[in-house]
């Protein structure tokens, strides 16, 4: 089984979408080195809420990722673009899925 970590936020003022996308993309190589990391995707709704969804092998892997990423420049670059008052992190356990999931 796996867990889903959902990180949502609003951009700080005057941050262009492409700058946010580039900052998240720059984190991917660091994420790929973390234990239990499977997959990541970034989305944005019509009200400007960004949602980055991470798939991890376990809740412990998701929880530990925060400490493991804390000193990475890629995370610091992303955090500088975020309205920190809007930041929310949730870790969820899937109870249903549509079929076989392949994260390769």
WOWO-V403837 format. One record per residue. N is the residue number from 1. SS is DSSP state (H for helix, E for strand, L for the rest). PHI is phi as a letter, one per 30 degrees, with the letter a starting at -180 (999 if undefined). Layout:
n: <N N>
ss: <SS SS>
phi: <PHI PHI>
This chain:
n: <1 2 3 4 5 6 7 8 9 10 11 12 13 14 15 16 17 18 19 20 21 22 23 24 25 26 27 28 29 30 31 32 33 34 35 36 37 38 39 40 41 42 43 44 45 46 47 48 49 50 51 52 53 54 55 56 57 58 59 60 61 62 63 64 65 66 67 68 69 70 71 72 73 74 75 76 77 78 79 80 81 82 83 84 85 86 87 88 89 90 91 92 93 94 95 96 97 98 99 100 101 102 103 104>
ss: <L L E E E E E E E E E L L L L L H H H H H H H H H H H H H H H L L L L L E E E E E E E E L L L L E E E E E E E E L L H H H H H H H H H H H L L L H H H H H H H L L E E E E E E E E E E E E L L L L L L L L L L L>
phi: <999 b b c c c c b a c d d d i c d e d d d e d d d d d d e e d d d d d e i d c a b b c b b c d c i d d b c c c c b d a d d d d d d d d d d c e c d e d d d d d e d c c d d d c d b b b c b c d c a b d l d c b c d>
